[in-house]
Amino acid sequence: QQHAGVDNNDDNDDDTSTEYACTSLKALKQTIHEFFRRLKKSTYILSASLPTLDEEGNVLTHADDPDILFENGTFAEDNVGTWSLESNEDVRKAFVQAEQFFLRHRSQNVTSNMKRPTLVLHVTKDPNATPPPPPPPYLTGMADPHATPSMTMLSFYAFPPDGGIDDPESTSERLKRLWRPFRALGRVYIAREGINAQMAVPTNVLDNFLSCCTLPSEEGGELFEVLGNYMENGMNIDPVPVDAKEFAEDPPFKNLHLRVRSQIVADGFEKPLDWQSAGYDMPPLEWHRKLKEAREARQSKSSSFEGDDDESKEEMPIVLDCRNDYETQVGKFELAEPLNTENFRESWDVLKERLRDVPKDAPIMTYCTGGIRCVKVAAYLSQELEFTNVSRLAGGVVAYDRTLNEEAPTEEPMFKGVNYVFDGRMGRRITDDQLGTCYTCGAK
């Protein structure tokens, strides 16, 4: 059992030493992880020497001057008893030297504290190593995320075509690596079918984060094939950033958690449907207009004396709230029919029963919080139940709220009450209407 003390002579590698300053056990482990990751890329040179011992046989810290160890860019094996480690044979010989040194020392010092063969490893940056590539364009000139005045809540999902994501595990590691500079927080699920994310990003680096997720490969991006154009409707960005101090007092997310799952939204299907064929993705303002027209038509019909004929019923859209009951209790669109499910997997039997006698060409409008569940609902309605006029609210209630605030701020929202969201905030109030009691906190 050889013991290795590490003498790291690379003091000016890059900013990683600052980012992972060893002020805690976690930071120390991260530093070691980064160190060996870089070592694996062969940007460092290894050498070994026998330990220096005190009178009692304790190993002293080895502090050779790195300038002494080098001659013309290579190790000088004749200097200070240091051997270059460039092959398996070099390592074997070093261990033999350590074993012989230990046996010789113990034979001369029976009471020595040296209990096992020991080597001192020297790790020095290779002066001939290929320099690292320049930082990607989205990191060039980026602001310090620590200095952000606020945090921006956002969500997005992607269903890449042609089999989705080949290797969710490596994709998870890549996302973690690429998002680390932004100090982003949140909860992200990765599966073969795609990615589902709810996140908080420092507002002062939000544009850089968006570029990281969408930049094409030829321009220095690394996520275009899993996110990029496959983020349906882009990112759902909350229109009101959260003040940094307020965020720190009660953070919706405390860390960035990336989890590999069998599905990004558990649906209960034995075989996945084609998520690329999931009805019409209706823009928020078009959705708003159609709901207003349907409300006016219903009001006009109820005030007339013509009665409810079958033809007028068919022309009215069926608006389905595809969220769970605890979400619809605190807010929903006017004219919407909640499915009243406790979990998403219950949706299919409810939909089948509700639409059993509905004509296949009837207009069906579906919505959910961020849009991802309605991709699966619309795919089911179109492919399994064979409805031909299915639409879904692009980006869900989150996108509707943002779009109405930005593009039609004087319009009366057709969504009433609170939009239940899946982070520490639990809900964003859109109107003052009180539809019921929050299942989670008991508030009206």
N, C-alpha and C positions, 0 to 999 in steps of 0.2 A: 504494500500500500504506500505509494509515493505521495508525499505532501508537496503541493505547489504553492509557493508564495508568488504573487504577481507584482512585478515592477513595471508600471505603465509609464513609459517615457513620452507618451503622445499628449502634450499639454495644449496643443493648439489645433485640434482636429476640426471642430466646428462648434456651432452654438449648442450642440447636444449636451455638453457638460454643464452649461448654464441652465438649460431646460430641465435637466434631471439632476440638479444639485443634490448631493447625498445628505439630506437632512432628516431622512426617515428610512425605515426598513424598506418600505415600498419603493422609495426613490433609489435606494441602493440596488435593489433587485432589478429595477428598470435599467439602471446604468450598466449592470453586468450583462443583462440581456442585449442591450444595444451594442456593448463592446464585443460580445461573441458573434453577434450578427454581422458586424463589420469585419471581424477577424475571418469569418467564413468567406468573405469576398476577396481574401488574399491581399488586403491593403496593409497588412502588418507583417513584420518579421519576428520570428520566435528564436530565442536562444536560451540556453540553460547554463547554470553554474552550480557548484556545490555550495552549501550554506556556510555562512560564517557563524561560529558558535561562541557564546561566552564561556566563562570558566565552569559553569554548571551544565553546559550542554544545551542551553536554550538557543533557538535560531534567532539571530539578529537581523534587523531590517537591512536589506541589501541596497546600497545607495551608490552604485557605480555611476560615474559620469557617462551619459550616453555618447559623448563625443569620443571617449576613449574606446568605446566598443566598435566604432566604425573606422574603416580605412578605405577611402575611395568608394564609398557607398555600399561596402560589404562588411560583414563581421570579421574582426581580426581574432582568430581563434587562439592566437598566442597571448592575447591580452587578458589579464585578470581571470584566467581559467574559465573562459566562457566559450561554449560550443554552439555553433549554428544548428538549428533544427529544421532541416529541409526535406527529410525523408523518413520513412518508417525505420530505416536502419539507424539514422541519427538518434531517434527517440530511444530505440533499444539500447544503443551504446550509452546514452545518458543515464538510463535506468541502471545499467550495469555499474557505471561509475558511482551512482548514488548508493547502490547496494554495497559495493566494496568500501566506500568511504564510511558507511554506517558500521559495518563489521569491524573495520580497523579502529574506528573511534571507540566502539563499545569494548573492544578487547583491551584498550588502554585506559578507559574511564568507566569502570563498572557501575558507578553511581550516577552516571550522566543522566540528564533529563531527556536526552534524545531517545525516543522510543521506537522510531521507525525510519527507514530510508527517506531522505528528503532532497528535493531539487528546488532551486529557485529559478522560476521562469522570468525571462525578460521579454517584454512585448514592446516593440518599437515600430513606429510607422515606417513603412517601406518608402524610401525616397524615390524609388523608380516606379511606384504604383501609378496606374492611370488615374488622373485627377477625377473627382466625382463630377457628374453632369451638372450643368447649371440648374438652379431651381426652376420649376415650371412657371410659365408666365403668370398664372393666377396668384402666385406667392410673391412676385416681384413688386417691391414697394408696398407690401401689405401693411396696414396699420397693426398696432399691438392689440390683440383681442382683450388683453387684461385691462386696457384703458377705455373699453366701450362704455358709453353712457347708458346703454339699454340692451336688452336681449329681445330678439325677435322669435316668436313662436312660428313654426311652420310644419307642414306635413306633406308627404308625397308618396306615391306608389308607382311601381313599374311592373308590367308584365311583358318582358322581352319575348319576341316571337321565336319560332324554330326551336322549341324545346326549352326555352327559358335560360336558366343559369346552369352551366355544366357542373361547376364545383362551388357550391354555397360556402363551404368552409374557407377556401382560399379567397373567395370574394369578401367574406366577412373580415378576414385579416387585412385585405387590401383597403377596404373602407376605413377600418380603424387607423391604418397607417396614413392614408391620405387626408383624413379629417382631423388628425391630431393637431396640426398647426393652428386650426381655427378655434380650438377650445370649445368645440360644439358638445352639447349635452343631448340626451334623449334616449329613446327606445326604438330599436330597429330590428325588424325580423327579416331574415333572408332564407329563401327556400328555392327549390328548383324552379318554381313557377314565377318567382319575382322577388321584389323588395317592397316592404311597407315600413314607413318611418314617421315618427312624431318626434320633433326635435326643437331645441332652443339654441339659436346661434347668435353670438355677439353681433349687434347691429352694424358695428363699424367694419366688419369683415364679411357681411352678408353677400355682397356682390362677388367677392373672391370665392366664397363657398359655392355660389351658384355656378360660377365659371368652372370650378373643380368638377362639378357633377355633370356639366353639359359640354365641355370643350371637346371638339373632335380629336381623334388620335393624332392626326397629322399636325395639329396645332399644340401638341403637348399634353392632351388630356389622357386619362387612364380609365375613365368610367363610362365612356360614350357607349360601349357595347352592352352595358347593363342598365344604365340610366339614360342620359342623353335624350334622344327623341322618344324613348319609351316611357318617360315620365308623363303619363297622360295628364293633359292640361297643365303641364309644368309643375311648379310647387305652389301649394296652398300656403300663402304667407299671411299671417294675421295682420290686419291693417293697423293695429295699435301696439307698438313695442312696449315691453315691460321695463320700467325704470330699473337700473342695475341694482340699486340698494334694495328696492322692493323685491326684486327677484331673489337676492341673496337671503333675505329674511324668510321667505317661504318659497323655495325653488320648486317648480313643477317637476324638474329632473335634477338629480344630484350628480349623475355621472353619464357617460355614454355607454349604453348597454347594447351590444350587438348579439343577437341570438339566432342560431340556425334552427329552423323548424321544418317540419314536413310540408306545411302550407303557411303562407303569410296571413291568410284568413281561413280558419277551419270551416269547411263547408259540409263535410260528411259524404261527399261524392266518392264512389269507388274509383271512378275514372274521371280525370279533369275534363272540363269542357274547353272549347276553343275561346279563350278570353279575348281574342282579336275580333271575334264576331259577337258583339254584345250590344246590339241596338244602336240608336242614334244618341250621340253625346251632345246633349242640348246645352248651348251656352247660357249662362245665368240670366242675361237680360231677355233672351227669348223665352226662357222658362217663366220669368216674371210676367212678361206680356201675356203668355198663354194662360197663366193662372188668373190674371186680372180679367181677361176676356171670359174665362169660364165662370168666374164669380159674377160678373155682370150678366151673363146669359142666365145663370141660375136665379139671380135676383129678378131679372125681367120675367122669367117664366113663372116664378112664384107669385108675382104681382098681377099676372094676366089670368084670364078665365078659360084658357084653352085646355087646361088639364095637362097631365103627363102622358104624352103619347110616346110610343116605343121609339120613334125616329129621333126625337129630341134626346132621349136617354143615350142612344148610341153615339150621338155627336159629342156628348160631354166626356172629357177625358177621365179615366180612372187614375187617381193620384195615390200612389202607394208609398207610405212611409216604411222603409225597409230596416229601420232601426229597432232596437229592443224596447220593451214597454217602459223601462225606467228612463229611457231617453225621451220618449214621446210624452211622458207625463209633465215635463217642464217646458216643452216647446215643440211646435210643428207648423207646417204650412197650412194655410186655409185650404179647405176642400180635401185635405189629405186623410186617407184611411190608414191607421196604424195596423201593423200585422199582429201586435200584442204578443210578441215572442219573448221568451226569456233568454234565448241564445240564438245565434245566427243559423245554426243547423236545423232549427225548427221551421225555418221559412218555407221550405219546399212543400210540405204538406199543407201549410196554411195557404200558400199561393194556389196550389192545385185546387183546393176546395173553393176559395174565393172566386176563381176565374173559370170554374167548371162550365158554366152556361154562357160565358161571354164570347161573342163572335171573335174569330181569329184576327180580324182586321180592326178591332176596336183600339182606339188610342189609349195606351197605357204609359203613364209617366211615373218614374221611380226616383227616389232620392234617399241619401243617407248622409252621414256626417261629412266625410271627405271624398266620397265617390267610389271607394274601392269595393265596398259590399255590393253596390249597384252594378258593377261590372259583372259580378257573378250572378246577380239576380237577373239582369237583362240577358245574359248568355243563356240562363236556364229558361226564361220565358220564350226566347227566340228559338233555341235549339231543341229543348225537351217538350215544351208545350206548344211550339209552332205558332206563336203570335207574330204578326208581321208589322205591327206599328208600335214598337217599343222604344221609348226614349228614357234617358237618365240624365239627371242634373250634373253637368260637367263640374267636377270639383266639389260636389256636395254642398251642404249648407255653408261650410267655411268659405268656399269660393263665391257663393251667392252673397253672403254678408259683405265680403271685401269688395266685390264688383259693384254692388249697389251703393256702398259708401263712396267709392272712387268715381263712378261714372254716372250715377243717378241719385245723388244725395237727397234730393227733394222728394223722391218717390216714397210712398208708404210701403214698408216691407210687407211682403205676403207671408213671411215667416213670423210667427208670433211667439214671444216668450224667450226662453234661454236655449241656446245650442249647447247640448251636453258634449264636452270634449274629453278625450282620454289622456289627460295629463293632470298634474297637481292642481290646476285651476278648477277642473271639473265642469265648468260651464262658462260661456260667454253670453251675456245678455244682449239680445238684439232689439227687443221692444219691452215695454213695461208690463205687458200682459202677463197675468199670473194664471197659468193653466192648471197647476197642481203643485204637489209637494215633491221636493227632490228626494229621490230614493236613497241617495248617499248621505246627504247632510241634514235633511229634514227642513231645509229652507223653502219658502214659498216662491 
